[in-house]
Amino acid sequence: MNYRIRPGVVLAEVCGEYLLLATMEDGQHCPYVYQINETAAFFWNLLERGLEEDRMVSEIAAEYEAPDEVVRSDLRQFLESLQEKGYLLPKEECI
């Protein structure tokens, strides 16, 4: 996996909604609150577990009964989007 979660960013479920929340310090690098859907929250939970991309793809494909190629493309789009927003860091930038 080429990304890691920025320290200080957590996933919270509030009234059935999934939110990425950044602490005050990390809020200077990404929005303090960002709403994601249930599927993205599933992806995020796998990312929190530190799984490699192939393992994430297999778990997502099994959960949603989707082809690996589609899952891999969707996962990469999700990760790239969150990296652009500042919620994820490239691994080499993580301590």
N, C-alpha and C positions, 0 to 999 in steps of 0.2 A: 504494500500500500504506500502510495506516495504522499499521503497527508496524515496529519495528526490534529486532534482537536486542540484549539487554542486554550491554554490554561484559563480558567475562569469562565468558560462557557459551559452551560448545562442545558439539558432538555427537561422541560417541566410540562406536566399535563394539568391544565386548569379548565374546569368545567367542560371537559371533553375536547378541548383544543390543545394542540401541541405547540409549544413555544420554545425557541432557543433563546436563552437569557445570558447576557454578558454582564460580568461584574463591572463596577465603575472603572477600574483601571483598564480592562479590556474593551470597554465601550468606546475608547478612542480609536480602536482598530476595526470595529464592526458595530452594527446597530445593537442597541441594548436589548431589543426584543424583535424576534423574527418568527412569524407563524409558519409552520410547516404542516403538511397533511399526515395522515396516519401511516401511509407507505413510507414517506420520508423519515418519520419517527422510527420505523422499523429499521431502515437503513442506518440511521444515527446510532441506534442501540448496538448494531453490529460493529460499527466504527468504534464505539466506546469499548467494546470487548477487545479491540486491537487485532481483529482478524485480518488475514491477508486477503487480497482481492478475490482470488479463486474461491476461497472458503465463503466469503460474503456472497459471491455470485451463486454458489451452490445452495446456500441457505435461503436466499431470496427466491431463486427459481423453484425450490421445493415449497416454500410458503405460498407463493402466488401462482404456482403451476404454469410458469412461463419459460420460454426457451432461454438457454444461457446467453445467446448472442444479444437478445433483446435486453435481458437483465444487465449484462455487462455495459451496454451502451447507456442505459438509463442510470446505472450507478455512477458511471464516469461523469455524466452530465450533472448529476446531483453533487458530486464531490467538487467538480470544477466550479459550479455555481457558488457553493459555500466558501470555497477558497477565494473566489473573487470578492465575496462579501466580507471576508476577513474572519470567518468562523473557523476555518481550517488553515493550518500552516503546512508548508512543505516539510517533510521529515527532518531535513538537514537544519531547519531553523529551530527545532525543538530542543529543549534542554533535557 
